[in-house]
Amino acid sequence: MFIRISTTVACMLATTTVAATADFLWGVNGHPITAYPGVRIERQLDFIEDLGLKSYRVNISSEDNADDLAALVAAAKKRGIEMLPVITPQAVDLEEDSPDELYGKAKKVAVTLATRFKDEIRVWELGNEMENHAIIKPCENRDDGTQYPCAWGPAGGTDALDYYGPRWVKVSAVLKGLSDGITAVDPGIKKAMGTAGWGHVGAFARMNNDGIDWDISVWHMYGEDPEWAFREIAGYGKPIWVTEFNHPLGSQRGERQQAEGIKQTMTRLRELQSKYKVEAAHIYELLDETYWAPSHEAEMGLVRLAATADGKWAAGEPKPAYKAVRDFVRGPRALPEPKRDCDLAEMRTQEIVGHINYGYCLVLGRAADMEGTDNWREPLKRGDAGVTEMLLTLIRSDEFTGRYGAFGLSDRAYISFLYRLLLDRDADQHGLDSYAKELRAGAMSRENVAYGIMISSEFQSKHPLLYNAALDTEAPPPG
């Protein structure tokens, strides 16, 4: 990502939500291979699936990351999500390596990765904002022999002469090596290549002049209206993919502002779709990267990122931008309601199996299957586990996630849902405000909220069939 505040933010057009259709590929960026340890890939994909997005753009810098990418591809495939890997080869040194060395290193990594994933990945993005390295600086000579004015700042990148020849030669060598490497494995694999946006259309002219072969033109945008740039790069006769977009500075100046900015951008892209053959767009990015604070890079995500006590990270509350994206792609949704294919009132047995069935019915909306009964019967009977531990385990399950998708709700909406699920009533204002405050401060997790409700006298009096003298062993507070 490369940020420069645009002076044309105010020119963004249209605020009316446009329904998404199957002919446009919406996706999101993330860094699951290199960042936020502790956030499981399954949870990242949960968010992407809930948003209705179909593509996850991730960076891969080395053949050594191939196993990680394979795991991502397999997990994403189960959910109907495509991976869009962007190769950013770490082995290249634009300062020290010669053009021939750069070409060879880039081609090698492209051949290795494309060979391994030839059947699973049919579109690769090659390089990321590499033209920034070659933007001409004050007092440097242009290719036509004229000197770029010493009193000016770095060039805008709109013209082919806005790139310093000796540095561009090296950038071009990497890009050509990546492109040739993919083609050598399978000419049918699509190569997406482009620039950081911000006016850098001149880089496409140089790529074209250098004989670099690409199939999809890539553009990045952070607030500026893109039509003039789309008009320029559409002239190369290739479809356009916007592989990074967001509101400038993310949510640093306000979460509502970010949400509205993203919605405006998505609306504008839909307006320009058919005119310029815009096929796909990826939001930057899924999760905040809190460790970059105080930089705006810390607040570009749709979901907050929170530090954990063990030095890792956990996905936090979805921001307003999350809801804006989900509503745009999938349409507005109501708060999920408990769904049960069983009747709690009919489960009156005091036997251990009855307690298990009651817990499953309460949380998952069904009676326990044989596996669930076998897993919990003896631990509950011996006192090695309590009903609260069982209920919390069910709330953590993939089945619960798939049934309700409640993880994508705001904190206040999630608290309201738990009250409906566990207490069969709306949340009172005091409980709602107190829990929401603790969650926002990082003093509690969502699992802590569920635990707090479960150990309350109200919960235990409402569900007496879950409790008797033989089942009084309770789980400690989560986390």
N, C-alpha and C positions, 0 to 999 in steps of 0.2 A: 504494500500500500504506500502511496506517495500522496501527501496532502498539500494542496495550496488553496487558500480560500478564494472561491470564485466571486467575481463582482456581479455575476449574472444570476445569483441565487433568487433574487426577487423576480426574475423573469420566468421562473418555473410556472408551467401552465396547468390548469385543470385540477380540481380537487374531488371531482365525482368519482366514486369507486367504479371501476370497470370490471365486470366478471371475468375471471380467468378461464381460458379454454384449453383444451388438450393440445392445441397447436403451438403453444408457447411453453418453453421449458423454464420454470422458475427453480432456482437453487440458492444455496448459501455457502459461504466460505467457512472453513475451520482449520485448526492445526492439531488434529488428533495424534499425529505422529511425533510432533516436536514439543507440544505444550500441554498445560494443565493436567499433570498426573493426578490421578484420583477420580477424574470424570470418565466413567466407562463409555466406550464407544456406543454401547447399547443405549445409554441414556441420551447421547448426542443424536442418535438415529431416532429415538423416541420423539424428540423435539421436532426433527425434520419431518417425520411422518405426520405428526400432529399438525404442523404448519401447512401440510399439503404440498410441500416442495418435493421435487423428484431428482435433484442432483446435489451432490456434496463435493465442492471444489477443495482439494487439499494439496499442499505442497509436498513434493518428494525430491530430495536433493542427492540421493546416492543409491547405488545398487544395494547397499547394506540395509536400506529401508524396505526392500521388496517384500519381506515376510510380513511386515506391519501393514503394507498396502494390501497384501493378499487377504489378511484377516478383515480389513475394512471392506473390501470388495465382497467377500462372502457374507458378511453381516448385512451389508446394504442390499444385496441381491434378494435376501429373504423378505425385505420390505418394499421391493419395487423401486429402490433408489439407485441411481447411477452414480458412479464415482467419476469426477473430472480431475485427474491428477495434473498438476502443473509442475513440470520438471525445472528445478532451479539448481543446476549442478554445482555442488560445493567444491568439487575438485579443481574448478577453473580459477585462475588468478588473472584478472583483467589487467593488473599492473605489471606483473612479471612474465607471464606466459607469452610466447609468440603466437601470431594468428594460426600457424599450423598446429601448434600444441593445443590451442584452445579448440580448434576444429576437431582434432582427434579425441580429446577428452570428452567433448560434448557428444560426439557421435557414438562413442563407446557406451556411455550411460543410456543413451536413447535406444541403441540396439539391444542392450541387455534387458531393459525394462519392457520394451515393446515385444520382445521375443517371449518373455515369461507370461505376459498378459494379453497376448495376441487375440485370444478368443473372448476375453472378458471385457477389455477396454478398447473401444473403437474410436474414441476421441481423446487426444492428449493436447494439453496446452503446453507450449514450448517457450520457456523463459518467462520472466515476470518483470515488466517495467525496465528492461535492460537498457533501453535507449536513453534513460536518465544519465547513464554513465558518460554518454557521448555528447550531451548538450553543450554547445559552444559557450565559452566563458569570455569575459571582457579581455580584449587585447589579443585573443587568439585569431589565427588566420583561417578564413573560409577556404573551401576547396577551389573557389575561383580566384584566389590570390589576394582578395581584399581582406582588410583587417576588421574584425568585429569591434565596434567602438568600445574604448576602454571605460567610458563613462556610463555605459549601460550595465544592467544586470544580466544574468544568464539568459540566453535566447529562449524564445517561446516554443520552439520546436515545430512551428507550422510549415516551415520550408525545409527542403532537403539541405540547404546551406546552413541550417541552424545546428548542425552536428559537426563536431570537430573530427576531421578525417582520420588522423592517427588513432583516436579512440574508437571511432565508429568501425574501423577495420576489424578491431578485436571483438566488438559486440557482434558484428556481422558474422565473424568466424564461428562464434558460439551458436548463433541462431541457425546458420547453415548446417553446422554439424548435427544439431538436434533434428532438423528437418530431414536431412539426408539419412540419418540413422533410422528414423521411423519408416521412411520410404523403403529403405533397404530390407526391412523385415516384412512389410506388407504395404504396397502402394494404396490399398483401400482404406487404411487407417487414416482418419481425419486429423489434420494438424491445425490447431488453433494458435494464432500468433498475432501479436499487436503491441499496444503501448499502454502507458499509464494514463492516457487521456490528456486532460489539461492542454489541449491544442496540438498534441504531438502527431499530427497527421503527416508531417514531413518524413517521419521514420518509415511509413509505409512506402513512400516513393523510393527511399534508399533500399529497403528490402527488395522491392520489385526490380530496381536497377541492378542489384547484386545477384539476381537470379535465385533468390530464396523462395522456395515453394511452400505455400500455405493454402489451406482450404477454408478456414474460417477467420474473419478479421475480428480481433479482440479490442475492446475499448473499456476503459474504466471511467467512472463519473461520480463526483461528489458534490452535487448541487447544481451544476451548470446545465443549461439546456443543451442537449447533444445534437440537435438537428443539423447544424452547419457541418459538424464533424461527420455525421452519418452520410451527409450528401457527398462529402469528399471521398470517404473510404468505400462507399457503395460503388464508386466508379471502378473498383478493381473486380467487380462482378462476383463477389463472394458474400455469403451470409455474415451477419454481424452478431457476435455474442458479447454482451456486457458482463464481464466476469467479476467485476467489483462495482458495487454502488452502495451509497448510504447518504444520509444527511451529513453535511460538513461538520466535523468534530463529533460525530455520533451524538451521544446524549449529554456531552459535557456542559452544554448551555441549556439543558432542559430535556427531560424524557418525552414530554408531550411534543416538543418541537421536533425531536428525532422521528417520532411516530408519524407526524403529519408530513415531514419531508420525505420519508420513505414512501408513504402512500402517494404523494404527488409524483415522485419519480416513477413508480410502477404504473400509474395512470398514463404518464407521458410516454413511457416505453410502449404501452399498448396502442397509443395513438399513432406512433411512428412505425409500428411493427410491419405492416404490409407495404408501406411506402418505401422502406429501406431494407426490407428482408431481415428484420431483427428477429432472431429465433430464440434467444435465451438470455436470461439475466440472473446474476448471482449476487445476493446481498452480502456485504462485508460487515459483520460476520455473525456467526451463531452465538458465541459466548464472549462476554467481556474478557479482556486480558488485564485484570486488575493489577498485576505485577508491573505494568508499564506506567502506573500513576507517578506523577501528576499529568503525564502526556495524555492528549485526547485519545491516543491509541488504546488506553485502558478502558474506554467507554464506547466502543463501536458496536458492541454486541446487542443481540435481541434478548439475551438472558444474562442476568448478573452472575458473577463468579465470586465465590467466597472462599477464604482460606480456612483450612481445617486445623485441628489441634496437632495433627501429626505432620504438619508441614506440607500437606498436599492441598488439593482444591476440590470444591464441590459446586455443582450447578445450583444457582440460587433462584430467585424469583424472576419469572418472565417480565420483561419491561413492557410499557405500553406499545412499543414498536412491534413486539411479538404479536400482540392482539391485532394490530393494524395489518400486519402481513397475513395472518391467518384469516382474518375477515375478508381481505381482498381476494385471497386465493380460493378459500372454501366457503365464504359467506359467514355472516354472524352466527354465533352459536349461543344457546341458552346454557345456564349453569347445569351441569349433569345432575340427574336425579338417581337415587338408588333404584337399581333394577334387580328384582328377585324372582326367580323361578321356583321358589320354595316359600313356605309359610312359617314364620317364626312362631306363631301362636300354636302351631300343631306340634312343636318340638318340646314335649313336656317331660321326657324321660330324664331321670337323674343319673343314668349310666354314663360312663366316660364317652362312649360313642355318641351319645346324645349331645354332650357338650361340644364335641368336635363338629358335629353336623350343624349345631346352632351357630358356632363361630363362622363356619364356612358360609352358611346362609346369610348371616349378618353382613359379612365383608364382601364375599364373592357372588352372592346371590344364588347359590346352589348348595346342595348337600355335598358332604365330603365324598370323594371317590375312595376306592380301596387303598390307593397309595397314600393319600392324605390321612386316612384313618390309621393305617399301619405306622406312619411316621410319628403320630402324636399320641397314640393310645398309651404306650408304655411310659414315655417321659412324663405325661400328665399323671398317670397312675402312681408312679414312683415319687412324684414331686420334683423331678429334675427340671420341669418346665411348668409354667403357669399359663392360664388362658390369655393373659395380656401379651405374653411372648408369642403365643400362637397367632393372635390377632394382628400384631405388628408384622410378623413374618408374612401373613397373607397380604397385608397392605403393601409390602415391599415387592410382591410377586409380579412377574410379567403378566399374569392373568389379570390382576387388578389394574395394572397400567393399560392393558388392551381394552378392558371393559369400560373404563371411565376416562382415560386420558387426562386425569385431573392435574397431573404434573405441569401441564401447560397453562394452568390458571394463575391469575395473580394471587398473592398471598391472601388477600381478603376473600376472594372467591373460593379459594381452597379451604379456608377455615369454615366458610359457610357450608360448603359441601360436606365436610366432616361432621358438622353438627347435624345435618340432614341424615347422613348415613348412620351415625352412631347413636344419636339422641332422638332422631325423628322429629326434629323441630328446627325452626330458624335460629340462627345465632343471635343471642342477646347482644346489645350494643357494647356492654362492658367487656364481655368475653371476646367479641370480635376485635375491639380496639386494643385490648391488652395483648392478645396473641399476635396481632399484626405488628404492634410496636416491637415486641420481642424478636419476631422474625426479621424485621427490617434492621434491627440493631445487631443481628447475628448472635443473639444470646440464646436462641432456640432454633431447632430445625423443624421442618414440617412433621417429622416423625415424633419429635417432642410434643407437638400439639396433639397429635393422635393419642400419645401416651397420657398426656394430661387429662384428656377427656375420659379415657378408659379407666383411670384410677379414681375418677370423681364419684362421689356418693350418688349423684344423679344417674350416671351410667350403670352403676352396679345395682341400683334399685330398679332401674328400667329393664335390666336383663338378669334377673335373679337366677335363671336356669343355667347361667354360665358359672355360677359360684356355689360351692359348698365346702365343707370342711376339708374334703380330700383334695381340693384344687385351690388352696389358698397361697400357693407359691407364685409370686409375681416377678415379672422381669424388672431388672433395674432400669432407670431412665436411659433412653437411647443416647449414644454418643458420649 
